[in-house]
């Protein structure tokens, strides 16, 4: 697909437009593209902060993004929104998969299999067909989810249906480390099995 000149540079606004145009164009061929929400500016910055995207030219001018960012951003969205992978896993995936493979997956030319590292047989069968295999378990870490409306300035250390713990993103590092310990305790309580009541134990 010749979306734009591969040697050109895009502004952030142009990049967002191209991402949305590409998503709509290939949604009929790859239904998962329909499930991807529109990408806001803050998400690009968030991915960059998490080092999921390559560094951009910090020189003068607004045209900083290469066209490959279109495929990279859509691929990250696919892994987060459809396959529910957390950012730590996605960071590993982005190092394994080249941009051309991302394009082939997103345009429906190649299937993407999220295989458990222990499922060696499935990985080999998939690789034998000439496809890339992302051999990672689909585990979601909600504390690393993308920012949503109203999230600006806040970080969710624990965010589940029955427990929410957020802190200000600009807290001093020492306080943040202390609160991360609190978050670990909260998470362990949430994940722990229910404790039987005294009455139930007496029976």
C-alpha positions as CSV (number, residue, x, y, z in Angstrom):
1,X,0.0,0.0,0.0
2,X,1.4,3.4,-0.9
3,X,-0.1,5.5,1.8
4,X,2.4,8.4,1.5
5,X,5.9,8.9,0.5
6,X,8.0,6.6,2.8
7,X,10.8,9.2,2.9
8,X,8.5,12.0,4.0
9,X,8.0,13.3,7.5
10,X,4.7,14.0,9.2
11,X,3.4,16.4,11.8
12,X,1.6,14.9,14.7
13,X,-1.7,16.0,13.3
14,X,-0.9,14.5,9.9
15,X,0.2,11.3,11.6
16,X,-3.1,11.0,13.5
17,X,-5.0,11.6,10.2
18,X,-3.1,8.9,8.4
19,X,-3.6,6.4,11.3
20,X,-7.3,6.9,11.1
21,X,-7.5,6.7,7.3
22,X,-5.5,3.5,7.3
23,X,-7.6,1.9,10.1
24,X,-10.8,2.6,8.1
25,X,-9.3,1.4,4.8
26,X,-8.3,-2.0,6.1
27,X,-11.1,-2.7,8.6
28,X,-13.1,-4.6,5.9
29,X,-10.2,-6.9,5.3
30,X,-9.1,-7.3,8.9
31,X,-12.2,-7.0,11.2
32,X,-10.0,-6.4,14.3
33,X,-9.2,-3.0,12.9
34,X,-12.9,-2.1,13.5
35,X,-12.3,-2.6,17.2
36,X,-9.5,-0.1,17.5
37,X,-10.6,3.3,18.8
38,X,-9.4,6.6,17.4
39,X,-5.9,7.6,18.5
40,X,-5.7,10.9,20.5
41,X,-2.5,13.0,20.7
42,X,-1.8,12.0,24.3
43,X,-1.6,8.3,23.3
44,X,1.3,9.0,20.9
45,X,3.1,10.8,23.7
46,X,2.3,8.0,26.1
47,X,3.7,5.3,23.7
48,X,6.8,7.4,23.2
49,X,7.3,7.8,27.0
50,X,7.0,4.0,27.4
51,X,9.6,3.6,24.6
52,X,7.2,1.6,22.4
53,X,7.9,4.0,19.5
54,X,11.3,5.0,18.2
55,X,12.8,8.4,19.0
56,X,11.7,11.2,16.8
57,X,13.7,14.1,15.4
58,X,13.8,16.8,18.1
59,X,15.1,19.5,15.7
60,X,13.3,22.5,14.5
61,X,10.0,22.1,12.6
62,X,6.8,20.1,13.3
63,X,7.4,17.3,10.8
64,X,9.0,14.7,13.0
65,X,7.2,11.4,12.3
66,X,8.1,8.9,9.6
67,X,5.2,7.0,7.9
68,X,6.2,3.8,9.6
69,X,4.7,5.3,12.8
70,X,1.3,4.6,11.3
71,X,1.8,0.9,11.3
72,X,3.6,0.9,14.7
73,X,0.9,2.8,16.4
74,X,-1.9,0.6,15.0
75,X,0.0,-2.5,15.9
76,X,0.3,-1.4,19.5
77,X,-3.4,-0.6,19.6
78,X,-4.1,-4.1,18.3
79,X,-2.1,-5.7,21.0
80,X,-3.5,-3.5,23.8
81,X,-7.2,-3.3,22.8
82,X,-7.8,-6.6,21.0
83,X,-5.3,-9.0,22.6
84,X,-5.1,-7.3,26.0
85,X,-1.3,-7.5,26.3
86,X,0.4,-5.3,28.9
87,X,3.0,-2.7,28.0
88,X,5.9,-4.8,29.3
89,X,5.1,-7.6,26.9
90,X,4.3,-5.2,24.0
91,X,7.8,-3.6,24.5
92,X,9.3,-7.0,23.9
93,X,7.0,-7.6,20.9
94,X,8.0,-4.4,19.2
95,X,11.6,-5.4,19.3
96,X,10.8,-8.8,17.7
97,X,8.5,-7.8,14.9
98,X,9.5,-5.6,11.9
99,X,7.4,-2.9,10.5
100,X,6.6,-4.9,7.3
101,X,5.2,-7.7,9.4
102,X,3.1,-5.2,11.4
103,X,1.8,-3.9,8.1
104,X,0.9,-7.4,6.8
105,X,-0.9,-8.2,10.0
106,X,-2.9,-5.0,10.0
107,X,-3.9,-5.3,6.3
108,X,-5.1,-8.9,6.8
109,X,-2.3,-10.5,4.8
110,X,-0.9,-12.4,7.7
111,X,-2.6,-13.8,10.8
112,X,-1.2,-12.9,14.2
113,X,-1.0,-15.7,16.8
114,X,-0.5,-14.9,20.5
115,X,1.0,-18.2,21.6
116,X,2.0,-19.2,25.1
117,X,5.8,-19.7,25.4
118,X,5.0,-23.3,26.6
119,X,2.9,-24.1,23.5
120,X,6.0,-24.9,21.3
121,X,4.0,-27.0,18.9
122,X,1.6,-24.2,18.0
123,X,4.4,-21.8,17.5
124,X,6.3,-24.2,15.2
125,X,3.2,-24.9,13.1
126,X,2.6,-21.2,12.7
127,X,6.2,-20.4,11.9
128,X,6.3,-23.3,9.3
129,X,3.7,-21.4,7.3
130,X,6.0,-18.4,7.1
131,X,4.2,-16.3,9.6
132,X,5.6,-14.4,12.6
133,X,4.7,-15.7,16.0
134,X,4.4,-13.5,19.0
135,X,5.1,-16.1,21.6
136,X,3.7,-14.3,24.6
137,X,1.0,-15.0,27.0
138,X,-2.0,-12.6,26.8
139,X,-1.8,-11.1,30.3
140,X,-3.2,-7.7,31.0
141,X,-1.7,-5.4,33.6
142,X,-4.3,-2.7,34.1
143,X,-1.9,-0.5,36.0
144,X,-0.1,0.1,32.6
145,X,-3.2,0.8,30.6
146,X,-3.4,3.7,28.2
147,X,-4.7,7.0,29.6
148,X,-8.4,7.7,29.2
149,X,-10.5,10.9,29.4
150,X,-9.9,12.5,32.8
151,X,-6.7,10.6,33.4
152,X,-4.3,13.5,32.7
153,X,-1.9,14.0,35.5
154,X,-2.8,10.7,37.3
155,X,-1.3,7.2,37.3
156,X,-3.3,4.1,38.2
157,X,-1.2,1.8,40.4
158,X,-4.2,-0.5,41.0
159,X,-7.3,-0.3,38.8
160,X,-9.7,-3.2,38.9
161,X,-13.5,-3.6,39.2
162,X,-13.4,-3.7,43.0
163,X,-10.2,-1.7,43.8
164,X,-8.9,1.6,42.4
165,X,-5.8,3.3,43.6
166,X,-4.4,6.3,41.7
167,X,-1.7,8.8,42.5
168,X,-0.6,12.1,41.0
169,X,1.9,11.6,38.3
170,X,4.0,14.5,39.4
171,X,4.7,13.2,43.0
172,X,8.3,13.2,44.2
173,X,10.1,9.9,43.4
174,X,10.5,9.0,47.1
175,X,6.8,9.3,47.8
176,X,6.0,7.4,44.6
177,X,8.1,4.5,45.7
178,X,6.4,4.4,49.1
179,X,3.0,4.5,47.5
180,X,4.0,1.7,45.1
181,X,4.6,-0.5,48.1
182,X,1.1,0.4,49.3
183,X,-0.2,-0.5,45.8
184,X,1.5,-3.9,46.0
185,X,-0.2,-4.6,49.4
186,X,-3.6,-3.5,48.0
187,X,-3.1,-5.7,44.9
188,X,-2.2,-8.7,47.1
189,X,-5.4,-8.2,49.2
190,X,-7.5,-7.9,46.0
191,X,-6.0,-11.1,44.6
192,X,-6.2,-13.1,47.8
193,X,-8.9,-15.7,48.1
194,X,-11.9,-14.8,50.4
195,X,-11.4,-15.6,54.0
196,X,-14.1,-17.8,55.7
197,X,-16.0,-16.1,58.5
198,X,-15.6,-17.2,62.1
199,X,-19.1,-18.8,62.0
200,X,-18.2,-20.8,58.9
201,X,-14.9,-22.0,60.5
202,X,-16.7,-23.2,63.6
203,X,-19.0,-25.3,61.5
